Amino acid sequence: MDSKILFGKILQRFADRKVAKVSGYNEFGDLKETDSQVYVSREGGQDTPVPFTKILLGIEVYQNDPDLYDLGPSALRDFGITHVTSPAWSMLHLLEKEEHQKPIKERSS
């Protein structure tokens, strides 16, 4: 599925649920959205902007290597998702692993 469609699904689920939470990890709350980022509240920390570009990059990472979905947030650091690693990772997990996967036709091209 197109990464922009998946991105829209993530933002919609975050807005609907008001939180992004993966069991065993911190919770991030939905504060507000602008044209280029979403602001999240951090459990025990400062509110943080998460650029849309980082979420889109994470979607592409998971589409190219679905096994990374099963790893923790630190796996995204190798792809330039830093400073907002945990909130971006939690937001990416609002979709199931299968939702991130490209159809077989797209993977072979």
Secondary structure, DSSP 8 states (H G I E B T S, - for coil): --HHHHHHHHHHHHHHHSEEE-TTS-EEEEEEE-SSEEEEEETTS--EEEEHHHHHHHHHHHHH-GGGGGS-GGGGGGGT--SSHHHHHHHHTTS-HHHHS--HHHHT-
